[in-house]
Amino acid sequence: MVASRHELEHARDAYGRRAWREAHGSLSRADAARPLDAEDLELLAVSAFMLGRDDEYREILERAHYAYLGREEALRAVRCAFWIGMNLALRGETGQGAGWLGRAQRLLEREPGECAERGYLLLPIAFQHEAAGNREAAAATAGSAAEIGVRFGDDDLFALAAHVQGQMLVADGRVAEGFRLLDEAMVAATSAAESPIVTGVVYCGVILACANTYEVRRAHEWTEVLTRWCDEQPELVAFTGRCLVHRAEILQLRGDWRDALEEARRAGERLLQGLNRPATAQAFYRQGELHRLRGDLHAAEQAYRAASRYGFEPQPGLALLRVAQGRTGAAGAAIRRILAELTEPPARAHLLPAVVEIMLALGDLEAARDACAELGEIAEQYGSAMLAATAAHAVGSVRLAAGDASAALAVLRRASQAWEELEAPYERARTRVLLGLACRGLGDDDTAALELDAARETFTELGAVPDARRVGSLLGDAEPRAAHGLTRRELDVLRLVAAGMSTAESPRRS
């Protein structure tokens, strides 16, 4: 018994230090010597979860649930049942998840008076409203749960509920209001929440909301906070894969492509270990995007296929890869099909820039204009600087392809400035290519050469081999120009300019 007590003291200390493997080992040994009580079982369950052992987490939490029932502590048993049910539901095991949440609800109905646990069980109801398409009701329900958290001083409940409410508001188009709540939830999770699982859930949820609405600056800020949190726990497995995916996205935008690819690879390895299929798919998709931009089309194809195997449709990357392979017809069919399937503005905004690029590659200016108009409307709705820059780039490319270099120039200048402010070198270089072609179309060859040369230098530094080659060809092109100032070859390249296709792969005219 003395040895077991010493082991428990050591385990609790390790848990407090977030030394998960050490805590898990000591708690397991103590449990083998003498079955743990309910509180220590919860510590063992959380340690297992943080090490990526989801099945063990649920099994131990079930033991804690029954231990609390045996002590007639129904509210603590309700909390265990809530977490078991939510974990199962998030893993796609909806039947078992609903069963555990139903058990929690029945236990709670026997308890008199108000309590924080009633707030926890409002959260599954909020998700039911979301699944039914009623985000307003989902946000209101989560808001009620957050109020209960404040009333009972339950920081975990408040952080969870406020982050769910914020997500629903953002998804419903009430972006500023939603992000105020999400920021508040992040502060609560960082400074006040007791459960490391709550902290990780809120971190990842808020950063996902940033990614979905192109809130680049906020995503970068909170990703750095999440990274520090993960780095403070060297043995951590849970959340780290998703953290690395988010970091890879930020690094890619900032131009650190080599590090971004390494982070995406590490994310895939971590997520495979944790059996998180959706996030694993995202890690492979990010790898595919980076390979495509660097010109390794075979590696990109393999990564996109891996993303698909794990349940993620690898678009628009795969369609842009088809353009780079000269298969523009296949690209057009794929991008039209998936765009027709999606109705939510953020999801459509993710595809529309590629729609513009691919329609230009196909020579369908009208379809490209339609995509530009919709992208501009979504950018205005969400107030995203990144979406606004993306929309301006798209408008400029369409105007230039239509032969209106003067009209293209003004909007492209705005896009270039926005990309510079967002510290997005690749996107700015792409816009500078269009600026160079617009200047050339207006007879200003000197400025055109400056813009194209600067773009080529950036592409070379990034490792964007196809783009660098294409711009090199433009700088050495001596083909006669038509009345609008652009050669036929330049117009062909322009239609493919944002699709990552090398000049050697673009169609030639006789």
VONUNU-886999 format. One line per field, with one value per residue (C-alpha): residue number from 1; chain; y negated, z negated, x. Coordinates in Angstrom, 1 decimal. Each point is the difference from the previous one (the first is absolute). Example, Ala and Ser with C-alpha at 12.3 -4.5 7.8 and 13.67 -1.06 7.14 Angstrom:
BEGIN
badren	c(1|2)
bado	c(A|A)
c2	c(4.5|-3.4)
c3	c(-7.8|0.7)
c1	c(12.3|1.4)
end
This chain:
BEGIN
badren	c(1|2|3|4|5|6|7|8|9|10|11|12|13|14|15|16|17|18|19|20|21|22|23|24|25|26|27|28|29|30|31|32|33|34|35|36|37|38|39|40|41|42|43|44|45|46|47|48|49|50|51|52|53|54|55|56|57|58|59|60|61|62|63|64|65|66|67|68|69|70|71|72|73|74|75|76|77|78|79|80|81|82|83|84|85|86|87|88|89|90|91|92|93|94|95|96|97|98|99|100|101|102|103|104|105|106|107|108|109|110|111|112|113|114|115|116|117|118|119|120|121|122|123|124|125|126|127|128|129|130|131|132|133|134|135|136|137|138|139|140|141|142|143|144|145|146|147|148|149|150|151|152|153|154|155|156|157|158|159|160|161|162|163|164|165|166|167|168|169|170|171|172|173|174|175|176|177|178|179|180|181|182|183|184|185|186|187|188|189|190|191|192|193|194|195|196|197|198|199|200|201|202|203|204|205|206|207|208|209|210|211|212|213|214|215|216|217|218|219|220|221|222|223|224|225|226|227|228|229|230|231|232|233|234|235|236|237|238|239|240|241|242|243|244|245|246|247|248|249|250|251|252|253|254|255|256|257|258|259|260|261|262|263|264|265|266|267|268|269|270|271|272|273|274|275|276|277|278|279|280|281|282|283|284|285|286|287|288|289|290|291|292|293|294|295|296|297|298|299|300|301|302|303|304|305|306|307|308|309|310|311|312|313|314|315|316|317|318|319|320|321|322|323|324|325|326|327|328|329|330|331|332|333|334|335|336|337|338|339|340|341|342|343|344|345|346|347|348|349|350|351|352|353|354|355|356|357|358|359|360|361|362|363|364|365|366|367|368|369|370|371|372|373|374|375|376|377|378|379|380|381|382|383|384|385|386|387|388|389|390|391|392|393|394|395|396|397|398|399|400|401|402|403|404|405|406|407|408|409|410|411|412|413|414|415|416|417|418|419|420|421|422|423|424|425|426|427|428|429|430|431|432|433|434|435|436|437|438|439|440|441|442|443|444|445|446|447|448|449|450|451|452|453|454|455|456|457|458|459|460|461|462|463|464|465|466|467|468|469|470|471|472|473|474|475|476|477|478|479|480|481|482|483|484|485|486|487|488|489|490|491|492|493|494|495|496|497|498|499|500|501|502|503|504|505|506|507|508|509|510)
bado	c(A|A|A|A|A|A|A|A|A|A|A|A|A|A|A|A|A|A|A|A|A|A|A|A|A|A|A|A|A|A|A|A|A|A|A|A|A|A|A|A|A|A|A|A|A|A|A|A|A|A|A|A|A|A|A|A|A|A|A|A|A|A|A|A|A|A|A|A|A|A|A|A|A|A|A|A|A|A|A|A|A|A|A|A|A|A|A|A|A|A|A|A|A|A|A|A|A|A|A|A|A|A|A|A|A|A|A|A|A|A|A|A|A|A|A|A|A|A|A|A|A|A|A|A|A|A|A|A|A|A|A|A|A|A|A|A|A|A|A|A|A|A|A|A|A|A|A|A|A|A|A|A|A|A|A|A|A|A|A|A|A|A|A|A|A|A|A|A|A|A|A|A|A|A|A|A|A|A|A|A|A|A|A|A|A|A|A|A|A|A|A|A|A|A|A|A|A|A|A|A|A|A|A|A|A|A|A|A|A|A|A|A|A|A|A|A|A|A|A|A|A|A|A|A|A|A|A|A|A|A|A|A|A|A|A|A|A|A|A|A|A|A|A|A|A|A|A|A|A|A|A|A|A|A|A|A|A|A|A|A|A|A|A|A|A|A|A|A|A|A|A|A|A|A|A|A|A|A|A|A|A|A|A|A|A|A|A|A|A|A|A|A|A|A|A|A|A|A|A|A|A|A|A|A|A|A|A|A|A|A|A|A|A|A|A|A|A|A|A|A|A|A|A|A|A|A|A|A|A|A|A|A|A|A|A|A|A|A|A|A|A|A|A|A|A|A|A|A|A|A|A|A|A|A|A|A|A|A|A|A|A|A|A|A|A|A|A|A|A|A|A|A|A|A|A|A|A|A|A|A|A|A|A|A|A|A|A|A|A|A|A|A|A|A|A|A|A|A|A|A|A|A|A|A|A|A|A|A|A|A|A|A|A|A|A|A|A|A|A|A|A|A|A|A|A|A|A|A|A|A|A|A|A|A|A|A|A|A|A|A|A|A|A|A|A|A|A|A|A|A|A|A|A|A|A|A|A|A|A|A|A|A|A|A|A|A|A|A|A|A|A|A|A|A|A|A|A|A|A|A|A|A|A|A|A|A|A|A|A|A|A|A|A|A|A|A|A|A|A|A|A|A|A|A|A|A|A|A|A|A)
c2	c(0.0|-2.3|0.6|-0.6|-3.3|-1.1|0.9|-2.0|-3.1|0.2|0.5|-3.0|-2.1|1.2|-0.8|-3.5|-0.4|1.3|2.8|2.3|3.2|-0.2|-0.7|2.8|2.5|-0.8|0.0|3.3|1.6|-1.4|1.4|3.4|0.0|-1.2|-1.2|-3.8|-2.1|-1.9|-3.3|1.8|2.0|-3.3|-1.1|3.3|-0.4|-3.5|1.1|2.8|-2.5|-2.4|2.9|0.7|3.1|-0.7|3.5|0.3|-3.5|1.1|3.3|-1.7|-2.8|2.7|1.4|-3.5|-0.4|3.2|-0.8|-3.4|1.8|2.4|-2.9|-1.6|-3.0|-0.2|-3.4|1.2|3.1|-2.3|-1.8|3.2|1.2|-3.3|0.2|3.7|-0.8|-3.0|1.9|2.8|-2.4|-1.9|3.3|0.7|2.7|-1.9|2.8|0.7|-3.7|-0.7|2.8|-1.4|-3.5|1.3|1.8|-3.3|-1.8|2.6|-0.2|-3.8|0.0|1.7|-2.8|-3.0|-3.6|-1.7|1.1|-0.4|3.4|-1.2|-2.4|2.8|2.0|-3.0|0.3|3.2|-1.8|-2.9|2.5|1.5|-3.4|-0.5|3.3|-1.0|-3.2|-2.3|-1.9|-2.7|2.5|1.7|-3.3|-0.8|3.4|-0.3|-3.5|1.4|2.6|-2.8|-2.0|3.1|0.3|-3.6|0.4|3.1|-1.2|3.0|-1.3|3.2|-0.2|-3.7|0.5|2.9|-1.6|-3.5|1.6|2.0|-3.1|-2.0|2.7|0.0|-3.8|-0.1|2.8|-1.9|-3.1|-2.0|0.0|-2.9|1.1|3.6|-0.8|-2.1|3.1|2.2|-2.3|0.0|3.8|0.2|-2.3|2.1|3.3|-1.4|-1.5|1.5|3.4|2.9|2.8|0.3|1.7|-3.1|-2.2|2.0|0.3|-3.8|-0.8|2.2|-1.1|-3.7|0.4|2.1|-2.8|-2.4|2.2|0.4|-3.8|-0.9|-1.9|0.3|-2.4|1.5|3.5|-0.7|-1.5|2.9|2.6|-1.4|0.3|3.6|0.9|-1.3|2.0|3.1|-0.6|-0.2|3.6|2.0|3.3|-1.4|1.8|-1.2|-3.3|-0.2|1.4|-2.6|-2.6|0.9|-0.1|-3.6|-0.9|1.4|-2.2|-3.1|0.8|0.5|-3.3|-1.7|1.5|2.6|2.9|2.4|-0.3|0.2|3.3|1.4|-1.0|1.5|3.3|0.0|-0.7|3.0|2.3|-1.3|0.2|3.5|0.9|-1.6|1.5|-3.3|0.6|-3.5|-1.8|2.6|-0.7|-3.8|0.7|1.9|-2.7|-2.6|2.1|0.3|-3.8|-0.6|2.7|-1.5|-3.5|1.2|1.9|3.6|1.1|3.7|-0.6|-2.3|2.6|2.6|-2.4|-0.9|3.7|0.6|-2.9|1.6|3.4|-1.6|-1.6|-3.5|-1.1|-1.5|-3.0|-2.5|1.2|3.1|-2.0|-2.5|2.9|1.2|-3.4|0.2|3.4|-1.5|1.7|-3.1|1.7|2.4|-3.0|-1.9|2.9|0.7|-3.6|-0.6|3.2|-0.7|-3.7|1.1|2.2|-2.7|-2.7|-1.5|-3.2|0.9|3.3|-1.7|-2.7|2.7|1.2|-3.2|-1.2|3.3|-0.3|-3.3|1.5|3.1|-1.9|-2.3|3.0|1.3|-3.5|-0.3|-3.7|-0.2|2.8|-1.6|-3.3|1.7|1.7|-3.4|-1.7|2.7|0.0|-3.8|0.3|2.5|-2.0|-3.0|2.1|1.4|-3.1|2.1|-1.8|3.2|0.7|-3.6|0.3|3.3|-1.5|-3.0|2.3|2.0|-3.1|-1.3|3.3|0.1|-3.6|0.6|3.1|-2.0|-2.4|-2.9|-0.6|-3.5|1.2|3.0|-2.2|-1.9|3.1|1.9|-2.7|0.3|3.7|-0.2|-2.5|2.2|3.1|-2.0|-1.0|3.6|1.1|2.5|0.0|2.6|-1.6|-3.4|1.4|1.5|-3.4|-1.7|2.3|-1.3|-3.6|0.6|1.2|-2.9|-2.5|1.7|-0.2|-3.7|-0.3|-0.6|2.7|-1.3|0.3|3.3|1.4|-1.3|1.7|3.3|0.1|-0.6|2.8|2.4|-0.7|0.7|3.2|1.2|-0.7|1.9|3.0|-0.7|1.5|0.0|-3.7|-1.0|1.8|-1.6|-3.5|0.6|0.9|-3.3|-2.0|1.5|0.0|-2.1|1.1|-2.9|-1.6|-0.4|-3.3|0.4|0.3|3.7|2.8|3.0|2.0|-2.4|0.3|3.8|-0.2|-2.5|2.4|2.5|-2.5|0.8|3.7|0.8|1.2|-0.3|-1.8|3.2|1.6|-2.8|0.5|-1.4|-1.5|0.6)
c3	c(0.0|-0.8|3.4|1.7|-1.9|1.0|3.6|-0.1|-1.4|2.7|2.7|-1.2|0.1|3.5|1.1|-1.4|2.0|3.2|0.2|1.5|0.5|-3.5|-1.5|2.1|-1.1|-3.7|-0.1|1.9|-2.5|-2.9|1.5|0.5|-3.7|-1.2|2.1|0.2|-1.3|2.4|-0.1|0.8|2.7|1.6|-0.1|1.6|2.7|0.9|0.1|2.4|2.2|0.1|1.1|2.9|-1.5|0.5|-0.6|-3.3|-0.9|0.4|-1.8|-3.0|0.0|-0.1|-3.1|-1.5|0.9|-1.8|-2.9|-0.5|0.2|-2.6|-2.3|0.9|1.6|3.0|1.3|0.3|1.7|2.4|1.0|0.8|2.1|1.8|1.0|1.0|2.2|1.6|0.8|1.6|2.0|1.3|1.1|2.0|-2.3|-0.3|-1.4|-3.0|-0.5|-0.1|-2.5|-2.4|0.3|-0.6|-3.1|-1.2|0.6|-1.9|-3.0|0.1|0.1|-3.4|-1.6|-1.5|0.7|2.4|0.5|2.5|1.4|1.6|2.0|1.3|1.2|2.0|2.3|1.7|0.6|1.6|2.4|0.8|1.0|2.1|1.8|0.7|1.6|-2.7|-1.1|-1.7|-2.4|-0.4|-1.0|-2.4|-1.7|-0.3|-1.4|-2.7|-0.9|-0.2|-2.4|-2.2|0.0|-1.1|-2.7|-1.5|0.5|2.3|2.2|2.1|0.8|0.9|2.3|1.8|0.3|1.0|2.7|1.4|-0.1|1.8|2.7|0.7|0.3|2.3|2.2|0.1|1.4|-3.3|0.2|-2.3|-2.7|0.2|-0.2|-3.1|-1.7|1.5|-1.3|-3.4|0.0|0.9|-2.9|-2.3|1.3|-0.2|-3.5|-1.9|1.4|-2.3|2.6|2.5|2.4|-0.1|0.7|3.0|1.3|-0.2|1.6|3.0|0.4|0.0|2.5|2.2|0.0|1.0|2.8|1.3|0.1|1.2|-3.2|0.7|-2.7|-2.8|1.2|-0.1|-3.5|-1.5|1.8|-1.6|-3.4|0.7|1.2|-3.3|-2.0|2.0|-0.4|-3.8|0.1|1.9|-0.4|1.2|3.0|-0.1|1.8|1.2|3.5|0.6|-1.5|2.6|2.9|-1.1|-0.3|3.5|1.4|-1.6|1.0|3.6|0.1|-1.5|2.6|-2.2|2.3|-1.1|-3.6|1.0|1.8|-2.9|-2.4|2.2|0.1|-3.8|-0.3|2.1|-2.1|-3.3|1.2|1.3|-3.4|-1.5|2.6|0.8|3.6|0.9|-1.3|1.6|3.4|-0.5|-0.7|3.3|1.9|-1.3|1.2|3.4|0.3|-0.8|2.4|2.7|-0.4|-0.1|3.3|-1.3|1.7|-0.7|-3.8|0.1|1.7|-2.7|-2.8|1.4|0.4|-3.7|-1.1|2.0|-1.7|-3.4|1.0|1.3|3.6|1.0|1.8|1.4|-0.1|2.1|2.7|0.1|0.3|3.1|1.6|-0.7|1.7|3.0|-0.8|-0.1|1.0|-3.0|-2.2|1.2|-0.5|-3.5|-1.2|1.5|-1.6|-3.5|0.1|0.8|-3.0|-2.5|-1.4|-3.0|0.8|-1.7|1.8|3.4|-0.7|-0.4|3.5|1.9|0.6|1.7|2.0|1.4|0.8|1.7|1.9|1.3|1.0|1.9|1.6|-1.6|-1.0|-0.9|-2.6|-1.4|-0.4|-1.8|-2.4|-0.6|-0.8|-2.5|-1.6|-0.4|-1.7|-2.5|-0.8|-0.7|-2.2|-2.2|0.0|0.5|1.3|1.5|1.9|1.2|1.3|1.7|1.6|1.3|1.5|1.7|1.4|1.3|1.7|1.8|1.1|1.4|1.8|1.5|1.4|-2.4|-1.4|-1.3|-2.1|-1.2|-1.3|-2.7|-1.6|0.2|-1.8|-2.9|0.0|-0.1|-2.9|-1.9|0.5|-1.2|-3.2|-0.6|0.5|2.7|2.4|2.5|0.4|0.5|2.6|1.9|0.0|1.1|3.1|1.0|-0.8|2.3|2.8|-0.5|0.2|3.1|1.5|-0.5|1.7|-3.3|0.6|-2.7|-2.8|1.4|-0.2|-3.5|-1.2|1.8|-1.2|-3.6|0.3|1.5|-2.9|-2.6|1.8|0.1|-3.7|-0.9|2.3|2.2|3.0|2.5|-0.7|0.2|3.4|1.3|-0.9|1.5|3.3|-0.2|-0.6|3.1|2.2|3.2|1.8|1.7|-2.0|1.1|-0.2|-3.8|-0.7|-0.9|2.3|0.6|-2.0|-3.0|0.1|0.0|-3.0|-1.7|0.1|-1.8|-2.1|-3.4|0.6|-0.6|3.5|1.6|3.3|1.7|-0.9|1.2|3.4|3.1|2.9|3.6)
c1	c(0.0|2.9|1.5|-3.4|-0.4|3.5|-0.8|-3.2|1.7|2.6|-2.7|-2.0|3.1|0.8|-3.6|0.4|3.2|-1.8|2.6|-2.6|2.0|1.4|-3.5|-1.5|2.6|-0.1|-3.8|-0.1|2.4|-2.0|-3.2|1.5|1.1|-3.4|-3.0|0.0|-2.8|-2.2|2.0|3.3|-1.7|-0.9|3.6|1.1|-2.7|1.2|3.6|-0.9|-1.9|2.9|2.2|-2.4|-1.5|-3.7|-1.3|1.8|-1.3|-3.6|0.5|1.5|-2.5|-2.8|1.6|0.0|-3.6|-1.1|2.3|-1.8|-3.4|1.2|0.7|-3.4|1.7|-2.3|1.2|3.6|-1.3|-2.0|3.2|1.8|-2.9|-0.1|3.7|-0.3|-3.0|1.6|3.2|-2.0|-2.1|3.0|1.6|-3.2|-1.3|-3.3|-2.2|2.3|0.6|-3.7|-0.5|2.5|-1.4|-3.4|1.2|1.5|-3.3|-2.0|2.3|-0.2|-3.8|0.0|2.0|-1.8|0.8|2.4|3.6|2.8|-0.5|-3.3|2.2|2.2|-3.0|-1.2|3.0|-1.2|-3.3|1.8|1.8|-3.4|-1.3|3.1|-0.6|-3.5|1.2|-1.2|3.1|-1.9|-1.5|3.4|1.6|-2.8|0.3|3.7|-0.4|-2.3|2.7|2.6|-2.2|-0.4|3.8|0.4|-2.7|1.6|3.6|0.7|2.8|0.2|-3.7|0.2|3.0|-1.7|-3.4|1.3|2.2|-2.9|-2.2|2.7|0.4|-3.7|-0.2|3.0|-1.4|-3.3|1.7|0.1|3.8|1.0|-2.4|1.1|3.7|-0.5|-1.3|2.7|2.7|-1.6|-0.2|3.7|0.9|-2.0|1.4|3.6|-0.2|-2.9|-1.1|1.0|-0.3|2.8|-2.5|-2.2|3.0|1.0|-3.6|-0.5|3.4|-0.6|-3.6|0.8|2.9|-2.3|-2.5|2.8|1.0|-3.5|-0.5|3.5|0.8|3.7|1.4|-2.2|0.8|3.7|-0.2|-2.0|2.1|3.1|-1.7|-1.1|3.5|1.5|-2.6|0.9|3.7|-0.4|-1.2|2.7|-1.8|-3.3|-1.7|-3.6|-0.5|3.6|-0.8|-2.7|2.3|2.7|-2.6|-0.9|3.6|0.7|-2.7|1.3|3.6|-1.1|-1.7|3.1|2.2|1.8|-0.8|2.7|-1.0|-3.7|0.5|1.9|-2.7|-2.7|2.0|0.4|-3.7|-0.9|2.2|-1.4|-3.6|0.4|1.2|-3.0|-2.4|-1.5|-1.1|-1.4|3.0|2.3|-1.6|0.6|3.6|0.4|-1.9|2.3|3.0|-1.6|-0.5|3.7|1.2|-2.1|1.2|3.6|-0.5|0.2|-3.2|0.4|0.4|-3.0|-2.1|1.0|-0.8|-3.4|-0.8|1.0|-2.3|-2.8|0.6|-0.5|-3.3|0.8|-0.7|3.3|-1.4|0.7|3.6|-0.6|-1.8|2.9|2.4|-2.0|0.5|3.8|-0.1|-1.7|-3.4|-2.1|-3.2|0.3|0.7|-3.0|-2.3|1.2|-0.1|-3.5|-1.3|1.2|-1.0|-3.5|-0.1|1.0|-2.3|1.8|1.8|3.3|0.2|-0.8|2.6|2.6|-0.8|-0.8|3.6|0.8|-3.2|1.2|3.4|-1.4|-2.7|2.7|2.1|-3.1|-0.6|-3.4|0.1|-3.7|0.3|3.2|-1.9|-2.9|2.5|1.7|-3.3|-1.0|3.5|-0.3|-3.4|1.3|3.1|-2.2|-2.3|2.9|2.2|3.1|3.1|1.3|-3.3|0.0|3.5|-0.9|-3.1|2.0|2.6|-2.7|-1.7|3.3|0.8|-3.4|0.2|3.5|-1.1|-2.8|2.6|-0.8|3.5|-0.8|-3.0|2.0|2.9|-1.9|-1.5|3.2|1.9|-2.5|0.5|3.8|-0.1|-2.4|2.2|3.1|-1.9|-1.0|3.6|-1.0|3.0|-1.2|-3.4|1.6|2.4|-2.9|-1.7|3.2|0.1|-3.4|1.1|3.0|-2.2|-2.4|2.8|1.3|-3.4|0.0|3.4|2.0|2.6|2.4|-2.5|-1.1|3.5|0.4|-3.2|0.8|3.6|-1.1|-2.6|2.5|2.4|-2.7|-1.0|3.6|0.5|-3.2|0.8|-3.0|1.7|-2.9|-0.7|3.6|0.4|-3.2|1.1|3.5|-1.8|-2.0|3.2|1.6|-3.0|0.6|-3.2|-1.9|-2.8|-3.6|-1.9|-0.8|3.7|0.2|1.3|-2.2|2.5|-0.3|-3.8|0.3|2.4|-2.3|-2.9|2.1|2.1|-1.6|-0.4|3.7|0.6|3.4|0.4|1.2|-3.3|-2.3|-1.7|1.8|-1.7|1.1)
end
